[in-house]
């Protein structure tokens, strides 16, 4: 397996158990990342509609934001989440869902990232995320014993 950015992103997602549970796939074109969550029945939160579980949609956007920030900061480590806010705009249908993130600002300690998830048309997002993340370089090293 070659060591391309696409393969590094795929390998990073493989190390996240919840990303494996969601079945996330990555498409990387230049520095623009799109995560794809293929529909699976275990992702449904309301079987009467049916609709995707909100936590699944939120997790998709959070992983997208973390991964995009790791790419932007050229770090091998994932940043840590400080806080996120999610706006659920419409029910997620039982179809494939896509997400992209935009790094608004990377500070010395904190980064600001926005993400959106959509199905079908990107111009009609089903949810958006705004988050603050600790930049990987600011993490304290583990104390030595």
SULZIWO-V367687 format. One record per residue. N is the residue number from 1. RES is the residue in one letter. OMEGA is omega as a letter, one per 30 degrees, with the letter a starting at -180 (NA if undefined). Layout:
# SULZIWO-V367687
N & RES & OMEGA
N & RES & OMEGA
This chain:
# SULZIWO-V367687
1 & X & a
2 & X & a
3 & X & l
4 & X & l
5 & X & l
6 & X & l
7 & X & l
8 & X & l
9 & X & l
10 & X & l
11 & X & l
12 & X & l
13 & X & l
14 & X & a
15 & X & a
16 & X & a
17 & X & a
18 & X & l
19 & X & l
20 & X & l
21 & X & l
22 & X & a
23 & X & a
24 & X & l
25 & X & a
26 & X & l
27 & X & a
28 & X & l
29 & X & a
30 & X & l
31 & X & l
32 & X & a
33 & X & l
34 & X & l
35 & X & a
36 & X & l
37 & X & l
38 & X & l
39 & X & l
40 & X & a
41 & X & a
42 & X & l
43 & X & a
44 & X & l
45 & X & l
46 & X & a
47 & X & a
48 & X & a
49 & X & f
50 & X & a
51 & X & l
52 & X & l
53 & X & a
54 & X & l
55 & X & l
56 & X & l
57 & X & l
58 & X & l
59 & X & l
60 & X & a
61 & X & l
62 & X & l
63 & X & l
64 & X & l
65 & X & l
66 & X & a
67 & X & l
68 & X & l
69 & X & l
70 & X & l
71 & X & a
72 & X & a
73 & X & l
74 & X & a
75 & X & l
76 & X & a
77 & X & l
78 & X & l
79 & X & l
80 & X & a
81 & X & l
82 & X & l
83 & X & l
84 & X & l
85 & X & a
86 & X & l
87 & X & l
88 & X & a
89 & X & l
90 & X & l
91 & X & l
92 & X & a
93 & X & l
94 & X & l
95 & X & l
96 & X & a
97 & X & a
98 & X & l
99 & X & l
100 & X & l
101 & X & l
102 & X & l
103 & X & a
104 & X & a
105 & X & l
106 & X & l
107 & X & l
108 & X & a
109 & X & a
110 & X & l
111 & X & a
112 & X & a
113 & X & l
114 & X & l
115 & X & l
116 & X & l
117 & X & a
118 & X & l
119 & X & a
120 & X & a
121 & X & a
122 & X & a
123 & X & l
124 & X & a
125 & X & l
126 & X & l
127 & X & l
128 & X & a
129 & X & l
130 & X & a
131 & X & l
132 & X & a
133 & X & l
134 & X & l
135 & X & a
136 & X & a
137 & X & a
138 & X & a
139 & X & l
140 & X & l
141 & X & l
142 & X & l
143 & X & l
144 & X & a
145 & X & NA
